[in-house]
């Protein structure tokens, strides 16, 4: 009986699907990669979430025939080493897209309406907080979208159709016709996007050319009333530069679901800022999104172990030279 190691908890529907297909499920006792490297031995498949899969773990998995990535980003998996060993990697590009887009909208609202501070005011009896200036409405504001993948497009549609926001987009690889069809406006450069933004929402992958795309220089191009939202990848933003801008009042606020270090350490200055809303990487963690993501991972594994190419592979060329 083939075995799949599940590195971190997934929705039970994925476990049920694997077991119904005759695949034994082994749950890792820890997401620490030293532990995973020991426990992955003999497994034909693995499902990993944000823990990824280290070089050591990949090399220890001498029977591994598929790495199923529970989500979109594979930056914590040693993709190059896995592919060199003939191990294909699957991913779930759209399973949680709607939930992440909803989360981006939620962060815009939470920051603009000062939700956390308002809630705290009621709990502490500070009813005069209602006289504080600076609360914002989304209607009529310009949402600047960086990245035009599924999540970026869904976020744009929700903002435009639900809140009457004007949407401008910068995405070097996007089809201009798809942006126009969505009723959005394409801008030629990232700088031009920043100049227009009342709310900036990031939806780019983590790559060398996107690392710290929002830094001291680019942050300075935003309006002081602007809101920054990141539900994509932490390294898109230079966190120190963002904290400096927030602390200096150069931005109205930020909503962040991803961080350079997770969990965010105790005493980190980001946790002390009052104009930022922080969520613990939960944008894609609704029950619905988790069920669909786990289902897709299970289908990928079932297909791969039956000799069928999974629907979504990071590099389909690896399938042709996959490990026997």
ABEGO torsion letter per residue (X at the ends): XBBBBBABBBBAAAAAAAAAAGBBBBBBABABAAAAAAAABGBABBBBBAAEBBAAAAAABAABABBBBBEABAAABBAAAAAAAGBBBBBBAAAAAAAAAAAAAAAAAAAAAGAAAAAAAAAAGBAAAAABBGBBBABGBBBBBBEABAAAAAAAAAAAAAAGBBBBBBBAABBAAAAAAAGBBBBABAAAAAAABABBBBABBBBAAABGABBAAAAAABBAABBBBBABBAAABBAAAAAAAAAAGABAEBBBABBABOBBBBGBAAAABAABBBBBGAAAABAAAAAAAAAAAAAAAAAAAAGBBBABBABAAAAAABBX
